[in-house]
Amino acid sequence: MWMVAPTVQQMMTNETTTTTDITTDTTTDTTTTPVPMCTNAFQDTLLDGRTKPTMKQRLVSFVSPMPSLFRVGFLASVIGYGLTAILVAVRTQTPSIDNQNVCRTTAKQQQQQQQQQQTSSIDNQNVCRTTAITTTTTTTTIITTTTQNVNILAAGIYTGVFMAIVSNIRYQILQGIVEPKLIDRCFAFWKEKKKKGGGDDNNNNNDDDDNRLQLQFLLLSWLYPFVLFTVRTANGFLGSTLAIMGMRAFGIQKLK
């Protein structure tokens, strides 16, 4: 779900079939050339790798994923909150299992107390009365929720709009600026340095440099996916936090 706005660099890794289709279309028919696509509002060039996207194309790349994001957010929210409401309704109408266990342990304790305190009949009667009161009160205990019932339709519309706007902006920035222009360029610098340093093998100093750069390249190859995973996970936590804050601000989720 995170690849809602891939850039040209991200699409080049698995775009062999697409490039062949574009070349066949341009060679067979020169009069009807397809309009270049812009998949990210912050990408430098279009899919041809040369043309700069216009402001209109950047705006279209931002608006085009909105319907699918709204549909996914609405359906996920309705299904999730619907199932949660059903489970909460069943749980609140069912006595707690822990309370039943408390009743059983209390009955056992009552029997033990009766056996140990046979000499004091008055004390035994008081213990039985208090135990009976506690058992009757615990059996009627029912789980209650700390939040009010969520309006499922309002929550679905809110989640759909949130994903179409807020999530769309976050992923556009993540895939258009943070990953290609910050993370990828930072790691590409070390890869280019490794390639330049591996050309001369004339003396021991060059061999030591090659070994050091090879070790750095190995560490970076392990560090790169970890950095991507950390950034994308943090983006997901940020989206969840903003979504909950928005629901509380609009009154969709309230405490009793």
N, C-alpha and C positions, 0 to 999 in steps of 0.2 A: 504493500500500500504506500510505501514511502516514495516510490518512483513515479510521482504524479507530474513532475516537471523536469525530465532529464535534459541535460545540455548536450551539445554536439559531441564533446569529448567522451561523455558517458555512453552515448549511443554508438560510437565508433567501434566499441569492443565486440558487439554482436550485431553488426550491420552489414554483413557481407551479402546477404540476400537482398537487402534494400538497395544497396549500391548497384547491384547487377540489374535490378528492375528499373532503376532510374536511367542507367546507361542505355538499356534497350529501348526505353520510351523515347529518349532524346535522339537516338539514331534512326528509329523507324519513322518518327513523325516530328518534324521540325516546326510545324505551324502551330501545334497545340502543346506547348511546353507546360508542364505542371507548375503551379504556383509554389515557390519555396515556402517551406513550413518553418514556423518558429515555435519551439516546444518549451522554451523558458524565457521569461521576461527579461532576464539578466544575461543571456548568452551573447557572446561577441559576434558570432556569424550564424548564418542559416545552415541548413543541412548540406549545402554545396561547399561550405568551408571558405567562401570568399565574400558573399554578399552580406552587408551589414543590415540587420533588421530595422525596419522603420518603427516609429512609435505606435502606429496602428497594429502592426504585427505583434509587437510586445504586449499590447493591450489584449489582443485576441488570444495570445498564449496564456494570459492570466484568466480570461473569462471562460475559455473552452473547457477546462476541467471542472467548472463549478456545478453543472448538472449532475455529473457522476458522483462528485463528492457529496452533494446534498442528498442524493438517493441513498448512498451508502450510509451516511450518518443518520438519516431518518429511519431506515430499516433497522440498523443495528440498535438504535436507541429504543425504538418501539418494541423490538423483540426482547432486548435486555431488561428494560423496565417492566415489560409485561410479565415475563417469567419471574422477576423478582417480586412483583406485587402478588402473584399467585402463591409463591413460596411463603411470603410474609403472612398472607391471609391464613394459610394452612397452619403455620407455626403459631400464630397468635391464638388460634382456636384450640390448640392442643396443649394439655398440661405438660410441664417440663418433665423430662425423664429424670433429671437430677432430683426434682421434688419427690418423685416416686421412690427413688433410692433413699432419700432422707426419711421417708415414712417407714420404709422397711428397717433401716438401721435404728430408728427411734423405737419401733416395736420390739426389736431385739434387746435394746438397752432397757426397755421397760420390764421385760421378762427377767433379765439379769438382776435388775434392782429388786424385783419382787422376791427372787430367790435369796438374795443376800440380806434383805431387810425383812425377813419374816417376823422378827420379834417386834418391830415397830409397825403396827398395822395402820396407825394414823398417818405416818409419814408415807407409807406405801400408797394410801388412797390419794394423798395430795400429789404425789408423783404421777399417778395414773391420770388424774384430772388434768394436770398441766401438760402431760404428754399427749393426751387426747386433743387438747386445744391446739397444740402445735401441729399435730397431724392433720386436723381439719383445716387449719389455715394454710398449710403447705399444699394440700391437695387441690385447693382452689386457686393457687397462684398460676397466672398466665403470663407468658412473655409479652412485653409491650415494646414497641419501637420508640426511639428517641426523636425520629423525624416524622413529619406529616406525610400523608400519602402524596406521591408525585403524580401530577397530571401527565399521563403518558403521551397524549397528543402534543401538548405544549413542549414536553421534553424532546420529542422526536423532531419537531420543527426547529427548536433551538439548536439541537445537535447538528441537524443538516445545515443550517445557516452558519453555524460555527465552523464546520469543516469546509464549507464552500468559501468562506472568507478568511478566517484566522488561520486554519490549517493550510489553506492554499498559499497564503503569504509566507508562512513559516517554511514550507517546503520549497517554494520558489527561491527564497533567500538561501536556504540550506544547499540546494542543488545548483544554484546559479552563482553564488558568491563564496560560501564557506568551503564547500568541498573542492570545486575546480580551481578557484582563484587563491585559496589560502592553503588548504591541506595538500592538494595535488602538486601545486607549484613548489611547496616546501620540500616534499619528498622527491620531486623531479630534479631539484638542484643537487641532491646527494647522488642520485643515479647518474647524472651527467658528469659529476666529479669523479665517480668511479670509472666511467668509461674513459675519461681523459687520462686518468692515472694508470690505467692498465695497458697503455700502448707500448711503453719501453720496458724491456726486460734485460738490460745490459749488465747491471751490477746488483750487488746484494741489497743496496739501499732501495732500488726500485722493487725488488722482490718483497722487501719488508713493507713498503708502501702498498703494494698490491694486496698483500695478506691483510693489512690493516683495513684497506678499503673494502676487501671482500667480507671481512667480519662486520663492518659497518653496514654494508649492503644486506647481509643476512639479518642483522638486527632490525634494519628498517623494513625489511619484508615482513617481519613479524609484528612490528610496531604499527605499520600502516593500517591493517584491518582492525587492530585494537582501537586506534584513534577514531576510525570511522564508526565502529560499533558504539564507542563512548559518546560521540557527538550525536548520533542518531537516537541513542537511548535518552540522552539528556533532552533532546528535542521532544521526544515522546512524553517525558515527565513534565516538561514545560507546558505542552498542550493539555495534559490532564489537569494540571493545576489551574490553568486559565479557564478551562471548561467548567470546573467546579466553582471557581470564583464567580464566573458569569451566571451560573444557575442560581447561586445564592443572591447575587445582586438583583436579578430579575424576579426573585421570589418563587422560582420553580422548586427549589429545595429549601425547606424551612424546618427549623427545630420546633418541637412542641413547647 
